[in-house]
């Protein structure tokens, strides 16, 4: 079954204007044509976007006289603008809109020129249409097995959320990491990732049962959701491994944040009798991209670095975080921190087999 593509759903009718258009022309233009966004383009390529949310910000500035008069769209448009290729799977557009809370997603062709627009409403209709197709096939007693499999596969192709934890699944994680990394290379921005693993999770399941294991995973995810920023994204990589994507965050800042997360979880004192700590704990590996270096890395290499850092934490005794660092002329190393303050304690843990 061919996968649905962005071009199958996008609208080719896009309201666009150059960066120099004054705000006094933007508002009536959007109002007259009943458009909820306007794409700012230069030489056919999108460079920004203006939505109703941006116009509210403009109104606030005008009312507070932060802008004395008319000013161009380039002063208040949202940039850099996130785009998706017309040949990309529809799934990618769904992930981007869901993860970044976007209502409008400009579409470009292979030359980078504006080709169309996808809205949140378009994506919702596509998903509901697939659900309805499956419902009709199930209710139709004469439906063949092949038709039902096709409907199931179409619905599965649009699923970007883990059913148990209600966070992004692994496939959605890969899409988000890819686009985040590409934006980092293009615009010189930074981002970090943290790969967490629940310590002694198998032993937890063996002691308390698999249902309790599912519940403690939910509790861990709920804890992380309540502790991170709104801009951060959480994904289930698989099993008890959770990935945290931290946009616009340096590795060192991510390390400090994750140290706090790991330490605060200990203070929640969720019982774990099969753990040497007596309570539920996390281990985390961190990596990321800096604006001034590591331009040749792809997102998979960044992920592997975080995974290797996580492995070092687990070798050192768990219940801590490690930040992978690239050190000039000295090779690579991972800095390990734990919730313990004692250097002797850390040294003893690191010497364990």
Protein Blocks (a to p, Z undefined) as FASTA:
>chain_A
ZZddfklmmcfbdcdddfklcfklmmmmmmmnopabdcddeehiafbdcdfklmmmmmmm
mmnopafbdcdfklmpccddddddfkbcfklmmmmmmmnopabdcdddfkopafbdcdfk
lmmmmmmmmmmmmmmmmmmmkbcfklmmmmmmmmmmmpcbdfklopacfklmmmmmmmmm
mmmmmnopacdddddddehklmmmmmnojklmmmmmmmmmmmmmmmmcfkbccddfbhjb
ccdddehiafklmmmmmmmmmmmmmmnopacfkbmnlpacdddddddddfkgoklpcfkl
mmmmmmmmmmmmmmnngjiaddddddehkapadddddfbfbfklmmmmmmpZZ
